[in-house]
Amino acid sequence: MSDILICDNVVKSYGKRPALNGVSLKILTGKLIGLLGPNGAGKTTLIKIISGLLVPDSGSVTIDGNKPGVETKSKVSYLPDVNYLNNWMTVEQIISMFADFYIDFRPELAYKMIDNLGIQRKDKLKSLSKGNKEKVSLILVMSRDAKLYVLDEPIAGVDPATRDYIISTIINNYNPESSVLISTHLISDIESVLDEVIFIRNGVIVLHDSVDHIREENNKSVDELFREVFKW
């Protein structure tokens, strides 16, 4: 295993309000990691910096040895927490667009998952239910052969059956030599598949540990520890 992601003393503020305050962490290849924290903790800011959408005020980030930029666009597959696809496009058109845009995109895998869901290739995105839109968005991201998958709240606001499908899709469709960083509030739904968790509060990492060690050391689940650490 090697480090796929290294953050070294990353600082980011919006005006006078700090969003990240000296974040340092390393993520190895072959890991499923939960990025956990309350609203406003800095999760989305960190994810956007890793994905190259924001630039830190200070500190450094490297992905597979490269700073976020053109080179890392081909290494990071990013799912934002809001719908970013054009509603007027058909599923087929969106898959074709991704195939044109990303050299590592696997359209045959995307079509296989779409077909298994019973979604018609000619369906426009706007005609799909919220759950199916979420599934299509995730399928597109997971159909890339990336080094790092960064997923911002992939299971928020959908029904339990859709959550199960999304979690299964994540587990079964990423390269074992890659890593997946998942931001979520729904810890109990995803805890069983995580290798490690990162707790972040007020822009500071307060815990980065393996799920197994947390359970052995604290004799409680990650969800229970989270509630204890972040109780008001």
Sine and cosine of phi, psi and omega as CSV:
sin_phi,cos_phi,sin_psi,cos_psi,sin_omega,cos_omega
0.00,0.00,0.50,-0.87,0.05,-1.00
-0.68,-0.73,0.22,-0.98,0.02,-1.00
-0.97,0.25,0.87,-0.48,0.08,-1.00
-1.00,0.01,-0.49,0.87,-0.02,-1.00
-0.69,-0.72,0.76,-0.65,0.10,-0.99
-0.76,-0.65,0.85,-0.53,0.14,-0.99
-0.93,-0.36,0.79,-0.61,-0.05,-1.00
-0.83,-0.56,0.97,-0.24,0.10,-1.00
0.80,0.60,0.76,0.65,-0.06,-1.00
-0.98,0.21,0.78,-0.62,0.02,-1.00
-0.83,-0.56,0.71,-0.70,0.07,-1.00
-0.54,-0.84,0.78,-0.63,0.03,-1.00
-0.80,-0.60,0.48,-0.88,0.15,-0.99
-0.94,-0.35,0.99,-0.17,-0.14,-0.99
0.93,0.37,-0.82,-0.57,0.02,-1.00
-1.00,-0.06,-0.04,1.00,-0.06,-1.00
-1.00,-0.08,0.91,-0.42,0.03,-1.00
-0.96,0.27,0.75,-0.67,0.08,-1.00
-0.98,-0.18,-0.59,0.80,0.09,-1.00
-0.76,-0.65,0.72,-0.69,-0.12,-0.99
-0.77,-0.64,0.98,0.21,0.05,-1.00
0.98,0.19,0.73,0.68,-0.02,-1.00
-0.98,0.20,0.84,-0.55,0.09,-1.00
-0.78,-0.63,0.76,-0.64,0.04,-1.00
-0.29,-0.96,0.35,-0.94,0.08,-1.00
-0.76,-0.65,0.67,-0.74,0.05,-1.00
-0.83,-0.55,0.80,-0.60,0.02,-1.00
-0.99,0.10,0.33,-0.94,0.11,-0.99
-0.93,0.37,0.42,-0.91,0.08,-1.00
0.97,0.23,0.42,0.91,-0.06,-1.00
-0.84,-0.54,0.56,-0.83,0.20,-0.98
-0.95,-0.31,0.90,-0.43,-0.14,-0.99
-0.86,-0.51,0.73,-0.68,0.09,-1.00
-1.00,-0.08,0.79,-0.62,0.10,-1.00
-0.98,-0.20,0.95,-0.30,-0.22,-0.97
-0.85,-0.53,0.67,-0.74,0.04,-1.00
0.05,-1.00,0.30,-0.96,0.01,-1.00
-0.94,0.33,0.13,-0.99,0.08,-1.00
-0.84,0.55,0.68,-0.74,0.02,-1.00
0.99,0.17,0.16,0.99,-0.05,-1.00
-0.97,0.25,-0.36,0.93,-0.02,-1.00
0.91,-0.41,0.12,0.99,-0.06,-1.00
-0.87,0.48,-0.79,0.61,-0.06,-1.00
-0.92,0.39,-0.59,0.80,0.06,-1.00
-0.88,0.48,-0.72,0.69,0.02,-1.00
-0.88,0.47,-0.69,0.73,-0.01,-1.00
-0.89,0.46,-0.66,0.76,-0.01,-1.00
-0.93,0.37,-0.55,0.83,0.06,-1.00
-0.93,0.38,-0.70,0.72,0.03,-1.00
-0.87,0.48,-0.60,0.80,-0.04,-1.00
-0.99,0.13,-0.05,1.00,0.04,-1.00
0.99,0.11,0.22,0.98,0.00,-1.00
-1.00,0.02,-0.36,0.93,0.09,-1.00
-0.78,-0.63,0.43,-0.90,0.04,-1.00
-0.92,-0.39,0.76,-0.65,0.01,-1.00
-0.92,0.40,0.47,-0.88,0.08,-1.00
-0.94,0.35,-0.59,0.81,0.07,-1.00
-0.41,-0.91,0.16,-0.99,-0.10,-0.99
1.00,0.06,-0.01,-1.00,-0.07,-1.00
-0.65,-0.76,0.44,-0.90,0.08,-1.00
-0.74,-0.67,0.73,-0.68,0.13,-0.99
-0.77,-0.63,0.65,-0.76,0.03,-1.00
-0.85,-0.52,0.91,-0.41,-0.07,-1.00
0.80,0.61,0.61,0.79,0.06,-1.00
1.00,0.03,-0.05,1.00,-0.04,-1.00
-0.89,-0.45,0.57,-0.82,0.12,-0.99
-0.95,0.33,0.51,-0.86,0.01,-1.00
-0.82,0.58,0.76,-0.65,-0.04,-1.00
0.17,-0.99,-0.46,-0.89,-0.06,-1.00
-0.86,0.52,-0.69,0.73,-0.05,-1.00
-0.90,0.43,-0.61,0.79,-0.08,-1.00
-0.99,0.14,-0.22,0.98,0.06,-1.00
-0.87,0.50,-0.49,0.87,0.01,-1.00
-1.00,0.05,-0.03,1.00,-0.02,-1.00
-0.93,-0.36,-0.38,0.92,-0.09,-1.00
-0.92,-0.39,0.80,-0.60,0.08,-1.00
-0.94,-0.35,0.91,-0.42,-0.22,-0.97
-0.92,-0.40,0.76,-0.65,0.10,-0.99
-0.92,-0.40,0.94,-0.33,0.01,-1.00
-0.96,0.29,0.18,-0.98,-0.05,-1.00
-1.00,0.06,0.04,1.00,0.06,-1.00
-0.78,-0.62,0.43,-0.90,0.01,-1.00
-0.91,0.42,0.80,-0.61,-0.06,-1.00
-0.89,-0.45,0.06,1.00,-0.07,-1.00
-1.00,-0.09,0.46,-0.89,0.01,-1.00
-0.98,0.22,0.87,-0.50,-0.07,-1.00
-0.88,0.47,-0.44,0.90,-0.07,-1.00
-0.99,0.17,-0.20,0.98,-0.04,-1.00
-0.99,0.13,0.49,-0.87,0.11,-0.99
-0.99,0.13,0.28,-0.96,0.05,-1.00
-0.85,0.52,-0.67,0.74,0.01,-1.00
-0.88,0.48,-0.68,0.74,0.00,-1.00
-0.91,0.41,-0.62,0.78,0.00,-1.00
-0.92,0.39,-0.68,0.73,0.03,-1.00
-0.89,0.46,-0.67,0.74,0.03,-1.00
-0.89,0.46,-0.63,0.77,0.02,-1.00
-0.90,0.44,-0.69,0.72,0.01,-1.00
-0.90,0.43,-0.62,0.78,0.01,-1.00
-0.90,0.44,-0.58,0.82,0.04,-1.00
-0.96,0.30,-0.56,0.83,-0.15,-0.99
-1.00,0.09,-0.59,0.80,-0.08,-1.00
-0.89,-0.45,0.86,-0.51,-0.03,-1.00
-0.92,0.39,-0.41,0.91,-0.03,-1.00
-1.00,-0.06,0.10,0.99,-0.01,-1.00
-0.96,0.29,0.68,-0.73,-0.04,-1.00
-0.93,-0.36,1.00,0.02,-0.09,-1.00
-0.88,0.48,-0.54,0.84,-0.01,-1.00
-0.90,0.44,-0.59,0.81,0.05,-1.00
-0.94,0.35,-0.68,0.74,0.02,-1.00
-0.88,0.48,-0.72,0.69,0.00,-1.00
-0.90,0.43,-0.61,0.79,0.02,-1.00
-0.87,0.50,-0.71,0.70,-0.01,-1.00
-0.94,0.33,-0.63,0.78,0.04,-1.00
-0.89,0.46,-0.73,0.68,-0.01,-1.00
-0.89,0.45,-0.63,0.78,0.01,-1.00
-0.89,0.45,-0.46,0.89,0.03,-1.00
-0.99,0.16,-0.21,0.98,-0.06,-1.00
0.98,0.18,0.25,0.97,0.07,-1.00
-0.99,0.13,0.77,-0.64,-0.01,-1.00
-0.98,0.22,0.67,-0.74,-0.04,-1.00
-0.88,0.47,-0.47,0.88,-0.02,-1.00
-1.00,0.05,-0.05,1.00,0.01,-1.00
-0.91,0.41,0.71,-0.71,0.13,-0.99
-0.98,0.19,0.54,-0.84,-0.05,-1.00
-0.85,0.53,-0.60,0.80,-0.05,-1.00
-0.92,0.40,-0.29,0.96,0.00,-1.00
-1.00,0.05,-0.15,0.99,-0.06,-1.00
-1.00,0.07,0.45,-0.90,0.10,-0.99
-0.93,0.37,0.27,-0.96,0.03,-1.00
-0.84,0.54,-0.70,0.72,-0.01,-1.00
-0.87,0.49,-0.68,0.73,-0.01,-1.00
-0.95,0.33,-0.54,0.84,0.10,-0.99
-0.88,0.47,-0.69,0.72,0.02,-1.00
-0.88,0.47,-0.65,0.76,0.00,-1.00
-0.91,0.42,-0.69,0.72,0.01,-1.00
-0.88,0.47,-0.70,0.71,0.01,-1.00
-0.85,0.52,-0.70,0.71,-0.01,-1.00
-0.93,0.37,-0.66,0.75,0.01,-1.00
-0.84,0.54,-0.67,0.74,0.01,-1.00
-0.88,0.48,-0.70,0.71,-0.02,-1.00
-0.92,0.39,-0.69,0.72,-0.06,-1.00
-0.98,0.20,-0.16,0.99,0.04,-1.00
-1.00,0.09,-0.03,1.00,0.13,-0.99
-1.00,0.05,0.52,-0.86,0.06,-1.00
-0.99,-0.12,0.94,0.33,-0.13,-0.99
-1.00,-0.07,0.18,-0.98,0.09,-1.00
-1.00,0.03,-0.52,0.85,-0.04,-1.00
-0.64,-0.77,0.84,-0.55,0.08,-1.00
-0.98,-0.20,0.81,-0.59,-0.06,-1.00
-0.86,-0.50,0.93,-0.37,-0.16,-0.99
-0.88,-0.48,0.90,-0.44,-0.04,-1.00
-0.99,-0.13,0.96,-0.28,0.03,-1.00
0.80,0.60,0.84,0.54,-0.05,-1.00
-0.95,0.32,-0.31,0.95,-0.05,-1.00
-0.90,-0.43,0.25,0.97,0.00,-1.00
-0.98,0.20,0.66,-0.75,0.15,-0.99
0.96,0.29,0.30,0.95,0.05,-1.00
-0.84,-0.54,0.31,-0.95,-0.07,-1.00
-0.95,0.31,0.31,-0.95,-0.05,-1.00
-0.83,0.55,-0.61,0.80,0.00,-1.00
-0.91,0.42,-0.65,0.76,0.04,-1.00
-0.92,0.40,-0.63,0.78,0.07,-1.00
-0.85,0.53,-0.71,0.71,0.00,-1.00
-0.87,0.49,-0.66,0.75,0.00,-1.00
-0.91,0.42,-0.70,0.72,-0.03,-1.00
-0.89,0.45,-0.71,0.71,0.01,-1.00
-0.89,0.46,-0.68,0.73,0.03,-1.00
-0.89,0.47,-0.65,0.76,0.01,-1.00
-0.89,0.45,-0.66,0.75,0.02,-1.00
-0.88,0.47,-0.74,0.67,-0.07,-1.00
-0.90,0.44,-0.66,0.75,-0.18,-0.98
-1.00,0.00,-0.12,0.99,-0.15,-0.99
-0.79,-0.61,0.25,0.97,0.13,-0.99
-0.95,-0.32,0.51,-0.86,0.00,-1.00
-0.91,0.41,0.79,-0.61,-0.01,-1.00
-0.85,0.52,-0.30,0.95,0.06,-1.00
-1.00,0.01,0.01,1.00,0.07,-1.00
-0.98,-0.19,0.03,-1.00,0.10,-1.00
-0.75,-0.66,0.39,-0.92,0.00,-1.00
-0.81,-0.58,0.82,-0.58,0.08,-1.00
-0.94,-0.33,0.88,-0.47,-0.10,-1.00
-0.88,-0.48,0.87,-0.50,0.15,-0.99
-1.00,-0.02,0.76,-0.65,0.00,-1.00
-0.34,-0.94,0.44,-0.90,0.16,-0.99
-0.99,-0.11,-0.32,0.95,-0.13,-0.99
-1.00,-0.03,0.94,0.35,-0.16,-0.99
-0.90,0.44,-0.71,0.71,-0.08,-1.00
-0.89,0.46,-0.46,0.89,0.00,-1.00
-0.96,0.28,-0.42,0.91,-0.16,-0.99
-0.86,-0.52,-0.16,0.99,-0.08,-1.00
-0.81,0.58,-0.63,0.78,-0.11,-0.99
-0.91,0.42,-0.33,0.94,-0.04,-1.00
-0.97,-0.23,-0.08,1.00,-0.08,-1.00
-0.99,0.11,0.60,-0.80,0.15,-0.99
-1.00,0.00,-0.64,0.77,-0.05,-1.00
-0.65,-0.76,0.31,-0.95,0.12,-0.99
-0.72,-0.70,0.50,-0.86,0.10,-0.99
-0.85,-0.52,0.85,-0.53,0.10,-1.00
-0.99,-0.13,0.77,-0.64,0.03,-1.00
-0.79,-0.62,0.69,-0.72,0.00,-1.00
-0.59,-0.80,0.77,-0.64,0.02,-1.00
0.79,0.62,0.63,0.78,0.07,-1.00
0.97,0.23,0.23,0.97,-0.02,-1.00
-0.82,-0.58,0.70,-0.71,0.09,-1.00
-0.96,0.26,0.87,-0.50,0.00,-1.00
-0.97,-0.25,-0.22,0.97,0.05,-1.00
-0.32,-0.95,0.69,-0.72,0.18,-0.98
-0.61,-0.79,0.95,-0.32,-0.12,-0.99
-0.45,-0.89,0.26,-0.96,0.08,-1.00
-0.97,0.24,0.50,-0.87,0.02,-1.00
-0.89,0.46,-0.66,0.75,0.00,-1.00
-0.88,0.47,-0.68,0.73,-0.02,-1.00
-0.92,0.38,-0.61,0.79,0.05,-1.00
-0.87,0.50,-0.70,0.71,-0.01,-1.00
-0.92,0.40,-0.66,0.75,-0.01,-1.00
-0.94,0.34,-0.69,0.73,-0.08,-1.00
-0.95,0.30,-0.60,0.80,-0.13,-0.99
-0.95,-0.31,-0.16,0.99,-0.03,-1.00
0.82,0.57,0.66,0.75,0.04,-1.00
-0.41,-0.91,0.28,-0.96,0.00,-1.00
-0.97,0.26,0.23,-0.97,0.08,-1.00
-0.88,0.48,-0.65,0.76,0.01,-1.00
-0.88,0.48,-0.69,0.73,0.02,-1.00
-0.90,0.43,-0.68,0.73,0.02,-1.00
-0.91,0.42,-0.65,0.76,0.02,-1.00
-0.85,0.52,-0.73,0.68,-0.01,-1.00
-0.89,0.46,-0.56,0.83,0.03,-1.00
-0.95,0.32,-0.71,0.71,-0.04,-1.00
-0.92,0.39,-0.62,0.79,-0.12,-0.99
-0.97,-0.25,0.28,0.96,0.03,-1.00
-0.93,0.37,0.49,-0.87,-0.06,-1.00
-1.00,-0.07,0.00,0.00,0.00,0.00
